[in-house]
Amino acid sequence: MFLNVDANEYLLNDIDTYMIQLHKFLLSYSDNQQDFWDELEKNIEKYNLSATFMGRDVPKETRKEFVKTYFAKYNKESYIKLRTDFNQNKENMMLLYMLLIYGFNRMLRFNANGDFNLPVGNVDFNKNVVNALNAYFDYVKDRDIQFFNMDYQDFINKIEPTKNDFIYLDPPYLITFSEYNKLWDEDSEMRLIHFLDEIDERGIRFAVSNILWHRTRYNGTFNEWAQQYNIVRIQSNYISYHDNTEKDSYEVLVKNY
Ligand SMILES: C[S@@+](CC[C@H](N)C(=O)[O-])C[C@H]1O[C@@H](n2cnc3c(N)ncnc32)[C@H](O)[C@@H]1O
């Protein structure tokens, strides 16, 4: 959302520490982007990963043998080495960023011991990733952006929003399955909607994303609460890990303005 909204100041928060660390890490390179690319290329070479953007393609024979899975086959061993190294030094955000790009479904996932545990993805560091990252660097470069890492309610209370602010929330979805939904339950949802009513009473504009129904599951609590506000259906065409094709899900943005 912040990449698509023009504002004087951006205050961004997530309870996930790695997510915030990754953003801070990327942001730190926005004024010297070449340093980022140099450091990245050094690591890609060190781990011997494929990277079509820098001409490191998977050999023809591997492509022929594993027609649909050659990136995963080629990168598997290197990726496991990368993952082991990151798990030994979890401060290294370049390694975590690379795990995100080369890993399964481009997600972050950790086991109970706090170790990154996704398998290799059938993906590559290609030109699209390069373009997206360059666009990110250029976008954040001269903007006033601050990151926070705490519970959303503590965060919003801390920043003391006024009527000139706009709050967008993208909470976990109660009724779909995703890594970050694990800690979200009916009580979390109740706390959120009560807090949003409070924000509304204070005259502050908000918008919140959610899914009203997904396959056979229905989010009654949220749906009933949302009726008092403006409900905009989102017809998304992006590739979603919730598999939210039109017939499967009803995805919405609920606004109090
Ligand atoms: C649907 S995801 C949104 C991710 C983000 N908007 C993005 O596009 O990458 C939900 C996010 O809520 C975060 N979250 C869960 N509980 C939270 C809480 N109590 N306070 C703040 N963030 C929370 C999760 O860590 C997760 O990143």
PDBQT file of the ligand as one rigid body, heavy atoms in Angstrom, charges set to zero:
ROOT
HETATM    1  C1  LIG A 301      -1.883  -9.992   5.342  1.00  0.00    +0.000 C 
HETATM    2  S1  LIG A 301      -0.261  -9.797   6.059  1.00  0.00    +0.000 S 
HETATM    3  C2  LIG A 301       0.151  -8.193   5.511  1.00  0.00    +0.000 C 
HETATM    4  C3  LIG A 301       1.541  -8.043   5.070  1.00  0.00    +0.000 C 
HETATM    5  C4  LIG A 301       1.939  -6.684   4.457  1.00  0.00    +0.000 C 
HETATM    6  N1  LIG A 301       0.877  -5.752   4.362  1.00  0.00    +0.000 N 
HETATM    7  C5  LIG A 301       2.542  -6.929   3.116  1.00  0.00    +0.000 C 
HETATM    8  O1  LIG A 301       1.904  -6.585   2.117  1.00  0.00    +0.000 OA
HETATM    9  O2  LIG A 301       3.631  -7.508   3.031  1.00  0.00    +0.000 OA
HETATM   10  C6  LIG A 301      -0.609  -9.614   7.757  1.00  0.00    +0.000 C 
HETATM   11  C7  LIG A 301       0.540  -9.090   8.599  1.00  0.00    +0.000 C 
HETATM   12  O3  LIG A 301       0.074  -8.791   9.915  1.00  0.00    +0.000 OA
HETATM   13  C8  LIG A 301       1.143  -8.931  10.816  1.00  0.00    +0.000 C 
HETATM   14  N2  LIG A 301       0.604  -8.993  12.190  1.00  0.00    +0.000 N 
HETATM   15  C9  LIG A 301      -0.001 -10.029  12.821  1.00  0.00    +0.000 A 
HETATM   16  N3  LIG A 301      -0.402  -9.676  14.055  1.00  0.00    +0.000 NA
HETATM   17  C10 LIG A 301      -0.033  -8.402  14.236  1.00  0.00    +0.000 A 
HETATM   18  C11 LIG A 301      -0.164  -7.468  15.324  1.00  0.00    +0.000 A 
HETATM   19  N4  LIG A 301      -0.767  -7.817  16.463  1.00  0.00    +0.000 N 
HETATM   20  N5  LIG A 301       0.339  -6.228  15.168  1.00  0.00    +0.000 NA
HETATM   21  C12 LIG A 301       0.957  -5.869  14.016  1.00  0.00    +0.000 A 
HETATM   22  N6  LIG A 301       1.108  -6.692  12.941  1.00  0.00    +0.000 NA
HETATM   23  C13 LIG A 301       0.612  -7.942  13.052  1.00  0.00    +0.000 A 
HETATM   24  C14 LIG A 301       1.828 -10.191  10.323  1.00  0.00    +0.000 C 
HETATM   25  O4  LIG A 301       3.166 -10.268  10.782  1.00  0.00    +0.000 OA
HETATM   26  C15 LIG A 301       1.698 -10.060   8.797  1.00  0.00    +0.000 C 
HETATM   27  O5  LIG A 301       2.866  -9.512   8.223  1.00  0.00    +0.000 OA
ENDROOT
TORSDOF 0
